[in-house]
Amino acid sequence: MAICLSAVAVEAQNQAVGLRAGGSIELLYERDLSADRFLQFTLAFPNYDGIAVTGLYNWRCCKWTDWTPRTCDWYLNAGVGAALGAYKFKDAGFLVGAVGSVAFGCRFRHTPISLEVDYRPMIGAVAGGDKKGFYKPGLWNFGLAVKFHF
């Protein structure tokens, strides 16, 4: 009985891992909270010259199943979150910022893979090091992501 219940609990918790490239390179992990909400955590290398951890709370805003009914479901997600890290490896400064996210993508029906294009701006500041002040590269953070769902 306990084995059956634990199998049902594991099946109900959808997760994904993936890779995102664009304004940075990122390793990502997603965990569903419900059918229309999920958390996303990333380990990023902002502007390819630092390291940061980002956490986002996302909503599944729209889903279209009739555009390409044989291949994939299309979706639009939006979210908010925060990032912490170090910027400029040579003379590192502490990076902190608020992050937004808008993603448009497709999840394939016959494989556990999804592809998406997104815009993830970060409004933040760098303190310490020789790059103090507003984090300008954060406003132009467009990317492409591929995710494996399990």
C-alpha positions as a LaTeX table, in Angstrom:
\begin{tabular}{lrrr}
\hline
Residue & $x$ (\AA) & $y$ (\AA) & $z$ (\AA) \\
\hline
Met1 & 0.00 & 0.00 & 0.00 \\
Ala2 & 2.78 & 2.46 & 0.91 \\
Ile3 & 4.58 & 1.70 & $-2.37$ \\
Cys4 & 1.45 & 2.54 & $-4.36$ \\
Leu5 & 0.97 & 5.83 & $-2.51$ \\
Ser6 & 4.59 & 6.88 & $-2.96$ \\
Ala7 & 4.41 & 6.06 & $-6.69$ \\
Val8 & 1.34 & 8.29 & $-7.04$ \\
Ala9 & 3.07 & 11.12 & $-5.11$ \\
Val10 & 6.17 & 10.92 & $-7.32$ \\
Glu11 & 4.06 & 10.94 & $-10.51$ \\
Ala12 & 2.19 & 14.07 & $-9.39$ \\
Gln13 & 5.39 & 16.11 & $-8.95$ \\
Asn14 & 6.56 & 17.14 & $-12.41$ \\
Gln15 & 10.13 & 18.34 & $-12.69$ \\
Ala16 & 12.48 & 19.43 & $-15.46$ \\
Val17 & 16.18 & 20.06 & $-15.96$ \\
Gly18 & 17.65 & 21.98 & $-18.83$ \\
Leu19 & 20.08 & 24.35 & $-20.42$ \\
Arg20 & 19.48 & 27.98 & $-21.41$ \\
Ala21 & 21.76 & 30.07 & $-23.61$ \\
Gly22 & 21.55 & 33.74 & $-24.51$ \\
Gly23 & 22.62 & 36.70 & $-22.37$ \\
Ser24 & 24.24 & 34.04 & $-20.20$ \\
Ile25 & 24.59 & 30.29 & $-20.07$ \\
Glu26 & 22.40 & 28.67 & $-17.42$ \\
Leu27 & 21.69 & 25.26 & $-15.94$ \\
Leu28 & 18.07 & 25.14 & $-14.81$ \\
Tyr29 & 15.77 & 23.09 & $-12.63$ \\
Glu30 & 11.95 & 23.38 & $-12.50$ \\
Arg31 & 9.46 & 21.95 & $-10.04$ \\
Asp32 & 5.69 & 22.17 & $-10.43$ \\
Leu33 & 3.68 & 23.55 & $-7.52$ \\
Ser34 & 0.34 & 23.03 & $-9.26$ \\
Ala35 & $-1.07$ & 22.76 & $-12.78$ \\
Asp36 & $-0.58$ & 26.50 & $-13.37$ \\
Arg37 & 2.40 & 27.45 & $-11.13$ \\
Phe38 & 6.03 & 26.30 & $-10.88$ \\
Leu39 & 9.38 & 27.25 & $-9.37$ \\
Gln40 & 12.51 & 27.59 & $-11.48$ \\
Phe41 & 16.06 & 27.73 & $-10.15$ \\
Thr42 & 19.11 & 28.45 & $-12.30$ \\
Leu43 & 22.86 & 28.46 & $-11.93$ \\
Ala44 & 23.93 & 31.15 & $-14.38$ \\
Phe45 & 27.10 & 32.69 & $-15.71$ \\
Pro46 & 25.82 & 36.27 & $-16.29$ \\
Asn47 & 27.24 & 38.00 & $-19.34$ \\
Tyr48 & 29.72 & 35.07 & $-19.40$ \\
Asp49 & 31.77 & 36.82 & $-16.70$ \\
Gly50 & 30.41 & 35.83 & $-13.30$ \\
Ile51 & 28.25 & 33.33 & $-11.46$ \\
Ala52 & 24.74 & 33.77 & $-10.05$ \\
Val53 & 21.87 & 31.78 & $-8.59$ \\
Thr54 & 18.36 & 32.79 & $-9.66$ \\
Gly55 & 15.00 & 31.74 & $-8.26$ \\
Leu56 & 11.75 & 32.44 & $-10.13$ \\
Tyr57 & 8.08 & 31.93 & $-9.27$ \\
Asn58 & 6.24 & 31.31 & $-12.58$ \\
Trp59 & 2.66 & 31.19 & $-13.80$ \\
Arg60 & 1.47 & 29.28 & $-16.85$ \\
Cys61 & $-0.53$ & 32.05 & $-18.47$ \\
Cys62 & $-1.75$ & 30.41 & $-21.68$ \\
Lys63 & $-1.72$ & 27.02 & $-23.36$ \\
Trp64 & $-2.65$ & 26.27 & $-26.98$ \\
Thr65 & $-3.20$ & 22.63 & $-27.91$ \\
Asp66 & $-4.77$ & 23.10 & $-31.34$ \\
Trp67 & $-1.94$ & 24.90 & $-33.20$ \\
Thr68 & 0.04 & 21.71 & $-33.91$ \\
Pro69 & $-2.08$ & 18.97 & $-32.34$ \\
Arg70 & 0.08 & 16.05 & $-33.48$ \\
Thr71 & 3.44 & 17.38 & $-32.29$ \\
Cys72 & 3.32 & 19.76 & $-29.33$ \\
Asp73 & 1.43 & 22.02 & $-26.94$ \\
Trp74 & 2.35 & 25.72 & $-27.08$ \\
Tyr75 & 2.50 & 27.82 & $-23.92$ \\
Leu76 & 3.25 & 31.24 & $-22.48$ \\
Asn77 & 4.73 & 31.57 & $-18.97$ \\
Ala78 & 5.52 & 34.64 & $-16.87$ \\
Gly79 & 7.35 & 34.97 & $-13.58$ \\
Val80 & 9.21 & 37.07 & $-11.02$ \\
Gly81 & 12.15 & 36.34 & $-8.78$ \\
Ala82 & 15.59 & 37.35 & $-7.52$ \\
Ala83 & 19.26 & 36.72 & $-8.32$ \\
Leu84 & 22.42 & 36.70 & $-6.19$ \\
Gly85 & 25.97 & 36.22 & $-7.36$ \\
Ala86 & 29.39 & 37.56 & $-8.26$ \\
Tyr87 & 30.11 & 39.62 & $-11.37$ \\
Lys88 & 33.47 & 40.13 & $-13.11$ \\
Phe89 & 35.72 & 37.25 & $-12.15$ \\
Lys90 & 38.94 & 39.33 & $-12.22$ \\
Asp91 & 37.74 & 41.86 & $-9.61$ \\
Ala92 & 34.45 & 40.37 & $-8.44$ \\
Gly93 & 31.62 & 42.46 & $-7.13$ \\
Phe94 & 28.51 & 41.17 & $-5.35$ \\
Leu95 & 25.50 & 41.04 & $-7.70$ \\
Val96 & 21.91 & 41.31 & $-6.44$ \\
Gly97 & 18.80 & 41.95 & $-8.50$ \\
Ala98 & 15.11 & 41.49 & $-9.19$ \\
Val99 & 14.32 & 39.24 & $-12.16$ \\
Gly100 & 11.30 & 39.00 & $-14.46$ \\
Ser101 & 10.59 & 36.30 & $-17.01$ \\
Val102 & 8.38 & 35.81 & $-20.07$ \\
Ala103 & 8.74 & 32.55 & $-22.01$ \\
Phe104 & 7.04 & 31.25 & $-25.14$ \\
Gly105 & 7.61 & 27.63 & $-26.06$ \\
Cys106 & 6.38 & 24.20 & $-27.02$ \\
Arg107 & 6.34 & 20.94 & $-25.11$ \\
Phe108 & 6.45 & 17.91 & $-27.37$ \\
Arg109 & 3.72 & 15.32 & $-26.87$ \\
His110 & 5.63 & 12.12 & $-27.62$ \\
Thr111 & 8.93 & 13.00 & $-25.93$ \\
Pro112 & 9.58 & 14.65 & $-22.55$ \\
Ile113 & 11.30 & 17.67 & $-24.12$ \\
Ser114 & 10.33 & 21.31 & $-24.44$ \\
Leu115 & 11.90 & 24.21 & $-26.33$ \\
Glu116 & 11.35 & 27.87 & $-25.53$ \\
Val117 & 12.48 & 31.39 & $-26.27$ \\
Asp118 & 12.37 & 33.86 & $-23.39$ \\
Tyr119 & 13.16 & 37.32 & $-22.13$ \\
Arg120 & 14.50 & 37.46 & $-18.58$ \\
Pro121 & 15.50 & 41.01 & $-17.62$ \\
Met122 & 17.29 & 41.65 & $-14.35$ \\
Ile123 & 17.32 & 45.02 & $-12.66$ \\
Gly124 & 20.19 & 44.89 & $-10.24$ \\
Ala125 & 23.29 & 46.37 & $-8.74$ \\
Val126 & 26.90 & 45.35 & $-8.35$ \\
Ala127 & 28.65 & 46.32 & $-5.09$ \\
Gly128 & 32.38 & 45.93 & $-4.53$ \\
Gly129 & 35.04 & 45.22 & $-7.11$ \\
Asp130 & 35.75 & 47.62 & $-9.95$ \\
Lys131 & 32.27 & 47.28 & $-11.56$ \\
Lys132 & 30.12 & 49.08 & $-8.97$ \\
Gly133 & 26.69 & 50.39 & $-9.87$ \\
Phe134 & 23.80 & 49.36 & $-12.09$ \\
Tyr135 & 24.06 & 45.95 & $-13.81$ \\
Lys136 & 23.45 & 47.02 & $-17.43$ \\
Pro137 & 23.74 & 43.63 & $-19.22$ \\
Gly138 & 20.71 & 42.40 & $-17.25$ \\
Leu139 & 18.23 & 44.37 & $-19.36$ \\
Trp140 & 19.12 & 42.49 & $-22.57$ \\
Asn141 & 18.84 & 38.90 & $-21.37$ \\
Phe142 & 17.11 & 37.01 & $-24.21$ \\
Gly143 & 17.62 & 33.26 & $-24.46$ \\
Leu144 & 16.76 & 29.86 & $-25.87$ \\
Ala145 & 16.15 & 26.89 & $-23.57$ \\
Val146 & 15.79 & 23.15 & $-23.95$ \\
Lys147 & 14.32 & 21.19 & $-21.03$ \\
Phe148 & 13.91 & 17.51 & $-20.20$ \\
His149 & 10.79 & 16.73 & $-18.11$ \\
Phe150 & 10.54 & 13.85 & $-15.68$ \\
\hline
\end{tabular}
